[in-house]
């Protein structure tokens, strides 16, 4: 039996962190850095952080399956299954050549579609409340006075890759359990701030984004599961230094398209392959790739699967 996990990826480009007066977490001070409540009193304001931001923001919702080989497969979706466990993944980047931003912070909130983005917003589902990594915290609506629960930083968080200059990546994962059937569409809001550690509001960068997710019906969920389960992908070695091997296990042969994209969204390569047997392996030379993390995306018959590979 395959274990299904669903991941929501929110990519925010150029951004920053809740520091100084908000080291305990912005929501603990009543600040909504997600914009889910329609509050304009975000982190990008006088006395907190610089108002600079970019507009290059994208959002993705992916489902991840663990196949029999123990490898992760990711399939983009835009609907949630009631009661299912998900992960909200924030992926942000500093695109500024003028700003050194060596730390970041964030806020995430999930609310019902009705009232979203206004003072009438209502939280929904269950956000992660305990963390093994330092610098993260769950702040309830009762504590913050906001109309929804929030997951946020409580201490500065270092970048995932880079040292703070242009191209630095900030990555965070938060678990969330979808609400009961009948809740309807929901919106996920996220705000990110990357900071320069100059002990003032100047020079930081803030941005926020939102994604609309619909509730899936049982019939569609079964159909999607059948399509997803008809083929699987596994990779080795990972991390990779030279040659990467990708194995496709499929019940139906045919043509597959795949592309390799870096964390900044740049396509490294894009190709097609045709399978003639149920299990087929291809070899990809990665010598020309720079060190870092890459997304490898496979698609067939409208179903796309994505997984990550690290190059060292």
Number of C-alpha atoms within 10 A of each C-alpha: 6 10 11 18 17 24 25 27 22 26 24 28 27 30 30 34 32 32 29 16 11 20 17 19 28 25 26 23 15 14 20 28 31 28 23 33 22 17 15 14 13 21 30 25 14 13 12 18 25 21 18 16 18 16 11 11 17 15 17 17 23 24 23 22 22 18 18 12 10 11 15 22 26 26 20 19 18 15 18 25 20 19 14 15 19 24 22 23 20 23 23 30 28 27 18 19 9 10 18 19 29 23 26 29 31 32 30 27 27 28 24 24 20 14 15 21 20 14 13 14 20 23 25 22 20 16 25 17 16 11 11 6 7 11 17 24 21 22 24 18 17 11 13 19 16 24 19 21 27 31 24 27 28 23 21 26 22 20 21 18 16 17 15 24 18 17 19 23 27 31 19 18 15 19 19 23 19 21 21 14 13 10 15 16 16 25 20 24 24 27 28 31 31 35 29 22 18 9 9 16 21 17 19 29 28 30 28 26 21 21 18 16 19 16 19 17 14 11 8 11 13 11 10 12 11 10 13 19 13 11 20 23 22 20 23 14 15 13 15 18 15 14 13 19 15 15 15 20 17 17 13 12 16 14 13 16 15 17 16 20 17 17 18 17 11 10 14 16 10 13 10 11 11 11 17 11 13 13 15 14 14 12 12 11 12 16 14 8 15 13 14 15 19 22 18 21 20 24 16 15 10 6 14 19 23 21 19 18 19 15 18 15
